[in-house]
């Protein structure tokens, strides 16, 4: 029988929620770095930073929405709140917009590399997995108001 917290919720649920918070905190940090990146600094750094500097503002908006709602949903999951599920769904939708848009924009500018597809797809898959997990724990009654 798996170890359980006082509430009867398996301890692995707390670990998964804590990992989700850490993952989304990393996303927020990367978003802040992206927004703080000036074109001059991006040019000096080169590579992916230079390509990211060319992204339209609406792609950055999708990125910001994905990480902020993802962090909110992950915190809600950690706190066992039902609103984790809709927040993570919004995060998934924003991540899907970003995952579709970023490679399209880079391809239009002739800067598409295979590595440009890997990270958006990994983020999209992680967002999907986290949303599905939140739905499952809600169905089991582990989330409360």
C-alpha positions in Angstrom: 0.0 0.0 0.0 1.5 3.4 -1.0 2.5 5.9 1.6 -0.2 8.5 2.2 -0.4 12.0 3.7 -2.8 12.6 6.6 -5.5 13.5 4.0 -5.4 10.1 2.4 -3.7 11.5 -0.7 -0.7 9.5 -1.9 2.6 11.3 -1.3 3.6 10.9 -4.9 0.8 13.4 -5.7 2.5 16.0 -3.7 5.8 15.2 -5.3 4.3 15.5 -8.8 2.7 18.8 -7.9 6.0 20.1 -6.5 7.8 19.1 -9.7 5.1 20.9 -11.7 5.6 24.1 -9.7 9.4 23.9 -10.2 8.9 23.2 -14.0 6.6 26.2 -14.4 8.8 28.4 -12.2 11.6 27.6 -14.7 9.3 28.7 -17.5 8.5 32.0 -15.8 12.2 32.6 -15.4 12.8 31.9 -19.1 9.9 34.2 -20.0 11.4 37.0 -17.9 14.8 36.5 -19.5 13.1 36.5 -23.0 11.2 39.7 -22.3 14.3 41.4 -20.8 16.4 40.5 -23.8 17.2 43.5 -25.9 17.8 43.2 -29.6 21.4 44.3 -29.1 22.0 41.7 -26.4 20.3 39.0 -28.5 22.7 39.9 -31.4 25.7 39.5 -29.1 24.5 36.2 -27.7 23.5 34.9 -31.1 22.0 31.5 -31.8 18.5 30.8 -30.4 18.5 34.2 -28.5 18.8 36.0 -31.8 16.0 34.0 -33.4 13.8 34.5 -30.3 14.3 38.2 -30.5 12.6 38.1 -33.9 9.4 36.6 -32.6 6.3 38.7 -32.9 4.8 40.1 -29.7 1.8 37.7 -29.9 4.1 34.7 -29.6 5.6 36.2 -26.5 2.1 36.8 -25.2 1.2 33.1 -25.7 4.5 32.2 -23.9 3.7 34.5 -21.0 0.1 33.2 -20.7 1.3 29.6 -20.8 3.9 30.0 -18.0 1.8 32.2 -15.8 -1.4 30.0 -16.0 0.8 26.9 -15.8 2.4 28.1 -12.6 -1.0 29.1 -11.1 -2.4 25.7 -12.0 0.6 23.9 -10.6 0.3 25.8 -7.3 -3.4 25.1 -7.2 -2.6 21.4 -7.8 -0.1 21.5 -4.9 -2.8 23.2 -2.7 -5.4 20.7 -3.9 -7.7 23.2 -5.5 -10.2 22.3 -8.2 -9.3 25.4 -10.3 -6.0 23.7 -11.1 -7.7 21.8 -14.0 -9.0 24.9 -15.9 -5.8 26.8 -15.3 -3.7 24.0 -16.7 -6.1 23.7 -19.7 -5.5 27.4 -20.4 -1.8 26.8 -20.1 -2.0 23.9 -22.5 -3.9 26.0 -25.0 -1.3 28.8 -24.8 1.5 26.3 -25.1 -0.1 24.9 -28.2 -0.3 28.3 -29.8 3.3 28.9 -29.0 4.4 25.5 -30.2 2.6 26.0 -33.5 3.6 29.6 -34.0 7.3 29.6 -33.1 8.4 27.1 -35.7 6.1 28.7 -38.3 7.6 32.2 -37.7 11.2 30.8 -37.8 10.5 28.9 -41.0 9.1 32.0 -42.6 12.3 33.8 -41.7 14.5 30.9 -42.9 15.9 30.3 -39.4 14.2 26.9 -38.6 16.4 24.2 -37.2 15.3 20.8 -36.0 16.2 21.9 -32.4 13.6 24.7 -32.8 10.9 22.0 -32.8 12.2 19.9 -29.9 11.6 22.4 -27.0 8.1 23.6 -28.0 7.0 19.9 -28.5 8.5 18.9 -25.1 6.7 21.8 -23.4 3.5 20.9 -25.2 3.7 17.3 -24.1 4.6 18.3 -20.5 1.6 20.7 -20.4 -0.7 17.9 -21.8 0.5 15.4 -19.3 0.1 17.8 -16.4 -3.4 18.7 -17.4 -4.4 15.0 -17.8 -2.9 14.3 -14.4 -4.9 17.1 -12.8 -8.1 15.8 -14.4 -7.3 12.4 -12.9 -6.7 13.6 -9.4 -9.8 15.7 -9.6 -11.8 12.6 -10.7 -10.4 10.7 -7.7 -11.7 13.5 -5.4 -8.2 14.6 -4.3 -8.9 18.3 -5.2 -11.2 20.4 -3.1 -12.7 23.9 -3.5 
